[in-house]
Amino acid sequence: MNTALSIYRTLPRYDSTQASAVTIGNFDGVHTGHQAILERVRHEAAQRGLSPTVMTFVPHPREYFAKRGNRPELIPTQISSLRDKLTLLASHGAQQIVLAKFTQQFADMGPEDFIQQLLVNGLNTKWLLVGEDFRFGHQRSGNIDTLRQAGDQFGFQVETIHDVVDAHGRRVSSSELRTSLAVGNMSRSAALLGRPYQLSGHVIHGKQLGRTIGYPTLNVAVPPLCAAKSGVYVVRVHGLANHVLNGIASLGVRPTVTEAGTLLLEVHLLDCNIDAYGKLIKIELLDFVREEEKFPDLQTMIAAIDNDVHYAREYFVTHGL
């Protein structure tokens, strides 16, 4: 059976009639709740000889409706970039990912058309897993009963999954993860994710200021609505050596040195200086150190960075490398 990853932006698929085991959702962050769903899809697909498939939406439906209603404050922050989301979905067993473009036409699609065009003709769905409160189609008029009736008609089985809860019985959700990231609670975020929170990107040229003050940085552009709180973090960097590199990083719009509003992650590696321009790196945010600040002058800023680096060294001594 094909284990390569196929990504589709339109359905029906242009290169396959393979029957699919499907789940549908936004999957922002691919947290432990999502991972339980993906594991079940992977398992059922293997049992039934189906292709494990995720259907997700671009943009997030809440983002679409917030923009349409001119209510930007209702746009959810973004936990994962699209690249990180696809990488994580694939690492948890997805072999087909459908990036359904969420438009007005998509929002207006009736439940019957959604089932016929996307699930039946689009993916040859034989097994479908959704949450118990799943709603779909125009004005969210389709539900589990709609799917089960269609399943009887078109020959696919519908199963639902309970909310996944943590060790304290609290529901694991993207909204709780967004809240943890917004307040810089990285241990809670890591517990919800089953791993440290991570961002990835290609190293771009910065203002080169770091070199002149003894703290050269690797600069990575971050999605503008990034869910993580702006500020300084202890980090680990993957992708530059055959081992993980320790560092300290600042996430924000660089209030001391620039007026431009690009959100950047500036990473200073401890005890190593690598020219990484153009390389794709993954940065794990381990611990929140302090808020982003605008300093009165460079000397004050350098003193603060000295403290940040000292904090990071202490962190790695305490927590191991």
Buried (B, 14 or more C-beta within 10 A) or exposed (E): EEEEEBEBEEBBBEEBEBBBBBBBBBBBBBBBBBBBBBEBBBEBBEEEEBBBBBBBBBBBBBBBBBEEEEEEEEBBBBBBBEEBBBBBBBEBBBBBBBBBEBEEEBBEBBBEEBBBEBBBBBBBBBBBBBBEEBBBBBEEEBBBEBBBEBBEEBEBBBBBBEEBEBEEEEEBBBEBBBBBBEEBBBEBBBBBBBBBBBBBBBBEEBBEBBEEEEBBBBBBBBBEBBBBBBBBBBBBBBBBEEEBBBBBBBBBBBEBBEEEEEBBBBBBBBEEEBEBEEBBBBBBBBBBBBEBBEBEEEEEBBEBBEEBBEBBBEBBEEEEE
